[in-house]
Amino acid sequence: TARRSYGEALLICFRGRAFSAVLDITSFVAGVIILYVFIHATFTPVVSATEIPMLMVGYGFGASFVALFMQLGGGIYTKAADVGADFVGKLAQGIPEDDPRNKR
């Protein structure tokens, strides 16, 4: 369709993204509702209904914090694996560090 009309191609892209956005927002709202119901059912004797949103905010901050450190740890692991593979590759080929055949 992009060969016929750019407007038609943009319309298809817009509709596809709109559908994806609706699914994204729906899953977010469903997740918040499920979390609220779970916390309310689990902690009702201890926590009042007005304190549950604050618990949910803390849960969200904690999840974001963990995701940040998981991404950082994954980057460090990837770099370490790359350095290890580079070292083993040079060792297997018998190439010294400053040799012109060393591509890295």
LINKA-V328630 format. One record per residue. N is the residue number from 1. RES is the residue in three letters. PSI is psi in whole degrees, -180 to 180 (NA if undefined). Layout:
BEGIN
N&RES&PSI / N&RES&PSI
END
This chain:
BEGIN
1&THR&-24 / 2&ALA&-23 / 3&ARG&-27 / 4&ARG&-47 / 5&SER&129 / 6&TYR&-34 / 7&GLY&-41 / 8&GLU&-41 / 9&ALA&-42 / 10&LEU&-37 / 11&LEU&-41 / 12&ILE&-43 / 13&CYS&-43 / 14&PHE&-44 / 15&ARG&-40 / 16&GLY&-42 / 17&ARG&-36 / 18&ALA&-42 / 19&PHE&-44 / 20&SER&-40 / 21&ALA&-40 / 22&VAL&-44 / 23&LEU&-40 / 24&ASP&-50 / 25&ILE&-39 / 26&THR&-44 / 27&SER&-35 / 28&PHE&-48 / 29&VAL&-42 / 30&ALA&-40 / 31&GLY&-41 / 32&VAL&-42 / 33&ILE&-45 / 34&ILE&-42 / 35&LEU&-42 / 36&TYR&-46 / 37&VAL&-41 / 38&PHE&-48 / 39&ILE&-42 / 40&HIS&-41 / 41&ALA&-31 / 42&THR&-42 / 43&PHE&19 / 44&THR&-43 / 45&PRO&-27 / 46&VAL&-39 / 47&VAL&137 / 48&SER&164 / 49&ALA&-24 / 50&THR&-18 / 51&GLU&-14 / 52&ILE&-43 / 53&PRO&-35 / 54&MET&-37 / 55&LEU&-38 / 56&MET&-38 / 57&VAL&-44 / 58&GLY&-39 / 59&TYR&-43 / 60&GLY&-43 / 61&PHE&-42 / 62&GLY&-42 / 63&ALA&-40 / 64&SER&-40 / 65&PHE&-44 / 66&VAL&-41 / 67&ALA&-38 / 68&LEU&-47 / 69&PHE&-30 / 70&MET&-40 / 71&GLN&-42 / 72&LEU&-45 / 73&GLY&-38 / 74&GLY&-39 / 75&GLY&-41 / 76&ILE&-43 / 77&TYR&-42 / 78&THR&-44 / 79&LYS&-42 / 80&ALA&-41 / 81&ALA&-38 / 82&ASP&-45 / 83&VAL&-42 / 84&GLY&-43 / 85&ALA&-39 / 86&ASP&-45 / 87&PHE&-47 / 88&VAL&-38 / 89&GLY&-43 / 90&LYS&-40 / 91&LEU&-41 / 92&ALA&-34 / 93&GLN&-11 / 94&GLY&32 / 95&ILE&125 / 96&PRO&167 / 97&GLU&-42 / 98&ASP&22 / 99&ASP&142 / 100&PRO&-21 / 101&ARG&-12 / 102&ASN&114 / 103&LYS&-18 / 104&ARG&NA
END
